């Protein structure tokens, strides 16, 4: 897995409980990680094919500035859920192993 995606997973672990307790700091982190994910994933080459088509399509449409998708991702909870889906996928496929704190 690309280093930038690994870093996103590591930082995502700081967002536990986001849906129950949203703070300005956590919202800022979600926005930062979301944009980093869109940029990093968008630069992947053949590795991209190892991921579900939903990630591939959403990132492509985001970069094409497809209005309905941009509107969907205005919702910070949707941004968080996409990051959560990516994190879960990376863990389930063993592309990422949770860091020990």
Protein Blocks (a to p, Z undefined) as FASTA:
>chain_A
ZZklmmmmmmmmmmgoklmmccfklmmmmmmmmmmmmmmmmmpcklmmmpcfklmmmmmm
mmnopaklmmmmmpmklmmmmmmmmmmmmmmnopaccddZZ
